[in-house]
Amino acid sequence: MSDPIATVKRELLVRHLEAWAPAALHRGRRVIYAHGYADDDGGASAEAALRVLCDQSDLVRGRELTMVAVGEDLSAIADRLAAVQREAGVAAGPAVHTVSGGTGSRLGVALQAAGAQRVPLLGYLDAASASEPPAAATVAALTAGKPAELLLVLAPGEPADAYRARWPLFTQVELATGDEPGQLLAFGTTAGKSLEGFKEALWAVDEFAGVRYRDPADPDRHLIDISLRPHPGPLRRELLAHLERVGSATVTELRTFALTETVYRAADATRVLQTLVESGAVTRRPPHGRLGGDVLISAG
């Protein structure tokens, strides 16, 4: 029986790659995708990622697209990735480099060998089944890219705070099936547009039996169904708590807070702020007119 959490992670990876790869190839002559812990799920997510990259063959001509797969022992995975390339049958496609010896010890070296410095770079590190979480230095190796992006999965109960400092924009979501802690999915990027795109993909994935999201910042640990219009309860509580701390903030600042500090999108914050104003839970200045970005919202 398939693991629904694994299915959600794989679909999120595929959706994000489908958006990232064309944009990265348009931006840079050389583009690198790094896939850590590639053998921890038998290579399933690495194969899914490579299929997405093979679909970019029309954009690869005249450019270099490289996939770097790192894991403990990739001898079997390398054969499977080669089979994916043969099945794709594309003349121009990604170059694939497999590196065995462990993600923690080999990722930085592999990226350096691939010439990842100052080129568009996306890293996917699913450490949920690893014996220990990746060292901060391992994750920081991905910041060599320009722009750089990170999809990181940690085991239940493992915090992502140690990785946040190296990323200008960082958000996280818990993938849960019940009251117990779920796997933590974190996303770091140097570009606001990429963060918005990740949030759109997060809520657009298909619903899988029993899998829901939890906002790590929600003290009530409310489970949220995956939906294009997610339940606003946790966001309402987090916006009110934030306003209690800061006193007042503009709509733009509160949209940014939702985007970076919660599992929600900026557009979700606008909808919740509108209902908070209408209910009198918060006040706005000026008191009338469109709820534009410069409107100041204050705790009620």
N, C-alpha and C positions, 0 to 999 in steps of 0.2 A: 504494500500500500504506500502511495506517495506521501511525502511529508508536506502538509499544507504550508508550513512556515518556509520550507525550502522553495516551494513553488512561488510564494509571494516574493521572496528575495530574488529569485531568478527573473520573474516578470519585471520587477523594478529595475534590475540591472539592464535587461533588454530594452525597456522603454527609455531609460536614461541614455544608453549607448546609441539608440536610434536617433536621438536628438543631438547628442554630443558629437558623434563622429562627423556628420556632414558639416557642422559649424566649425569644428577643429580643422578639417581638411580645407575649408574655405579660408581659414585664418592663416594657416602655416603650411610650408612646403613639407615639413616633417612633423609627424604626429605619432605619439606613443600611447598605447594602452597597456597598463601593467596589471596582471591578475595574480595576486598572492594566494597562498594556501590552495593552489590549483588542484591538488589531489585529495583534499579533505572530503569532497563530496563525490569522489570517483571521477572527477573531471566534467561533471554535468554542466556546471555553470560556465566553465571555461569553453566548452563546446558551444553553448548557447551564445556566448559573447563573440566567439570567432565567426559564427554564422552571420551575426549582425555586421561584423566588419567586412566579411566577404561580400555582403550586399552593397557595399560602398564602392565596388570596383570601378564604376563609371567616374567617380570622383578621385580615385587614386592615381589615375594616369597623370604623369608629370609630378607626382608627389610620392612621399614615402610614408606608408602606414605600417607601423610595427606593433606586434603584440608580444609582450614579455610575460611568460608564464613561469612562476616560481613556486616550488613546493619541496617536500621532503624527497620524494623519488618520483620523477616524471617520466620514467622510461616507458610505461604503458600509456600515459597521457599523451606523450609526444606522438605515438602512432595514431591515436584517435584524432588528434588535432590535424595531423597530416591527411587522414581520411576525410575530415570535414572539408579541407581545402580541395581535395580531389573531387568530392561530390559537388562542390560549388562550381568547378570547371571554369573559373575565371582566369583570363590571361594576366590581368593586372589585379593584384589583391594584396592583402597584408602579408608581410614577412613575419614568421613566428619563431621566437627564440624560447626554448624551454631550459630552465635552470634548476637543477636539483641541489639539495643540500640544506634546505630549510629557508622559509621566508625571512625569518629574523636575521639570519646571518648573510643571506645572499641577495635580498631585494635591492639594497643600496648599491652593491657592486654591479648587479645586473643593469640597473638604470644608468649607472655611469658608463658602462660598456656600450649601452644602446644609444648614448648621446642624448640623454633626456634633459640636459641643461637648457632652460629657456626655450623649450618647445611645448606646444599644447600637450598636456599629460593628464590622463585619468587613471587613477588607481582603484582597484576593487580588492579589498582585503576582508574575507569572511573568516574571522578567527573564532567563530562561535564554538567550534569543536577542537580548537587548539588546546594544548596542555596548559598554556598561559597566554594572557593577552599580549599583543605585540608591544615592543618597547617604543617609547615616544620617538626615539631616533629612527626606528624603522619607518614609522608613519611620516616623520618629518622628511625622509628622503624623497617623498613624492612632491614636496614643495619646490623641488628644483625646476619643475615645469613652469611655463609661462604661456597661458594661464594654467593653473594646476587645480585638480579636483580630486576628491576622495570619497569613496563609498566604503564605510568600515562597519563590520558586524562584530559585536562582542557577545560573549556568553551571558546568560541571565545573571543579573546582579553585578556585572562588571561596569563601572562608571566610565564615561568617555571624557571626563574633565581634563585628564592628562594630555589629551590630543587637541583640545580646543585652541590653545594659545597660538599655534602656528598657522591658524586659518582665519583670515579676516571675517569670513562668514561661516557659521557653523550651526547646525541644527541636529536634532536627534528624535527618534521615535522608537517606542517599544512595540515589538511584534508579539502579541499575547494571545493565548488561547483560554485563559482563565485568570483567577485571582493571583496566582503565583507569578513572580517576575518572568518576563519574556526576554527574548534576545533583543539587544539594543542595536538599532541601525542608525549610524551617524553619517552626516554628509558635510563635507567641508569644501569650500571653494573660494576663489579670489574674485569671483564675478557675481554681482547681484542677479543678473539675468539667469544664470545657471541655477541659483538657489530657487528662484521662482519656478523654473522648469522642473526641478526636482520635486517641489511641492505639488505641482500639477500632476506629475506622474504618480506621486504617492497616493493621491486620492482617485486616480483614474484606473488603478489596477482592478482586475476582476476580483469579486468577492470569493473567498475560498472558505469552505466549511470550518467554522470555529475560529478563524483568524480575525482579530480586531487590533486596533491601534490603542496605545496608551501614551499620553503625554507625560514624559518623565517629570515635568514641572508641575503637574497637577497633584496637589496634596491629597485629593480625594481618590486618586488612581482610577478615574472613570474610564471604562472601556468604551471605545468609539467604533461603531460600525464603519467599514470602508464604504464611502459613498462620495459622489460628486458634490453633495450638499451635506457635509458632516454635521453631526449634532453639535450645537454651539455651546452647550453647557460648560465644558471645561474652559473654553476660550473666554466666555463671559466672566467666570470666576478669576481667571488669570489677569484679564484686563483690569478688573476692579481692584484686585490686590496690587497690581502695578501702580495704578493711580493713587491708591492709598499710600504707597511708598514715596512716589515722586510729587504728589499733589496735583500736578496738571501736566499735560503733554499735548502736542499737536496731533491731528489725525495722521499725518505722515509719520511721526515718531511712533505712534501706536501701531500703525500698519507694519512698520519695520520691526517693532517688538514682536508682533505675532509671527512674522516671517522667520525671524532668527531665534526666538526664545520659546516658541511653542511648535506644535506639529501642524499648525494651521497656516493658511495662505493670507496674504495681505488683503485680498478681496473678502475673506471671511471676517476679518477684523472690521472692515467697513460696514458689513451687514450687522454685526453685533453692536457696534457703536451706535448705529441708527436706532436699534431697539432700546438700547440703554438711554439714549437721549429722550426717546418718545415716552419711556416709562418713568422718567425723572430720576433714574438711578445715578446719572451724571448730569452735569451742566455743560453748556457750550458757550463760547464767545467768539464771534457775535451770536446772539440767541436765535437768529433766523437766517434762512438762506440755505444754499447747497452745502452739504457736509464736505467741503473741500479740504485739501491737505493742510492748509494754514489755520483751520479752525482749531481753537484751543479747547480741549476737553479737561474738565476738572472733576475730582471726586465729589459725589453728592454730599 
